Amino acid sequence: AAMHRGLVGGLLMARPGSKEPDPDMALAINEACLQKGLLMFAPVGMGGGCIKIAPPLTTPREALVEGLDVLDEACAQVLG
């Protein structure tokens, strides 16, 4: 599920087949982002299963696209 408020959003990682937060998956994606050079907030929210996305309002479009590409790569790496 995705939630948005301005430039703050969250991606809730859930255990397969449920809506139960998966903090291990969220942390693994967070760490994969860091290894790829994208610094993220620590997982937050209910059960620590939410990946928080909150770029500054002044972030150039190209940097946003690059960051989202890294996040996509990290998700693909962790989720297989």
C-alpha positions as CSV (number, residue, x, y, z in Angstrom):
1,A,0.0,0.0,0.0
2,A,1.2,3.5,-0.7
3,M,0.5,6.6,1.4
4,H,1.3,10.2,0.4
5,R,1.4,13.6,2.0
6,G,3.2,16.3,0.0
7,L,6.6,14.8,-0.6
8,V,6.3,12.4,2.3
9,G,5.3,8.9,1.4
10,G,5.5,5.4,2.8
11,L,5.7,2.0,1.3
12,L,4.3,-0.6,3.7
13,M,6.1,-3.9,3.4
14,A,3.7,-6.8,4.3
15,R,4.3,-10.5,4.8
16,P,3.2,-12.4,1.7
17,G,-0.5,-13.2,1.6
18,S,-1.3,-10.8,4.5
19,K,-1.4,-7.2,5.6
20,E,0.9,-7.9,8.5
21,P,3.9,-5.5,8.5
22,D,7.2,-7.2,7.5
23,P,10.0,-5.2,9.3
24,D,12.7,-7.6,8.1
25,M,11.8,-6.9,4.4
26,A,11.6,-3.2,5.0
27,L,15.1,-3.2,6.7
28,A,16.6,-5.3,3.9
29,I,15.3,-2.9,1.2
30,N,16.5,0.1,3.3
31,E,20.0,-1.5,3.6
32,A,20.1,-2.4,-0.1
33,C,19.3,1.3,-0.9
34,L,22.2,2.4,1.4
35,Q,24.6,0.0,-0.4
36,K,23.5,1.6,-3.7
37,G,24.2,5.1,-2.3
38,L,20.6,6.1,-1.4
39,L,20.3,7.2,2.2
40,M,16.9,6.5,3.6
41,F,15.2,7.0,7.0
42,A,15.1,3.9,9.1
43,P,11.9,1.9,8.6
44,V,9.0,3.5,10.5
45,G,5.3,2.9,11.3
46,M,3.3,0.1,12.6
47,G,5.7,-2.8,13.3
48,G,8.6,-1.0,11.6
49,G,7.5,-2.3,8.2
50,C,7.1,1.1,6.4
51,I,9.8,2.5,4.1
52,K,9.6,6.3,4.5
53,I,10.2,8.5,1.5
54,A,10.6,12.2,2.2
55,P,12.8,14.1,-0.2
56,P,13.3,17.9,0.3
57,L,10.8,20.1,-1.6
58,T,13.8,21.5,-3.5
59,T,15.0,18.2,-4.9
60,P,15.5,18.4,-8.7
61,R,13.3,16.1,-10.8
62,E,16.4,14.3,-12.1
63,A,17.5,13.5,-8.6
64,L,14.0,12.2,-7.7
65,V,13.9,9.9,-10.7
66,E,17.4,8.6,-9.8
67,G,16.4,8.0,-6.2
68,L,13.3,6.2,-7.3
69,D,15.3,4.1,-9.7
70,V,17.6,3.0,-6.9
71,L,14.6,2.2,-4.7
72,D,13.2,0.1,-7.5
73,E,16.5,-1.8,-7.9
74,A,16.7,-2.4,-4.2
75,C,13.1,-3.7,-4.1
76,A,13.8,-6.0,-7.0
77,Q,17.0,-7.3,-5.4
78,V,15.3,-8.1,-2.0
79,L,12.0,-9.3,-3.4
80,G,13.6,-11.4,-6.1
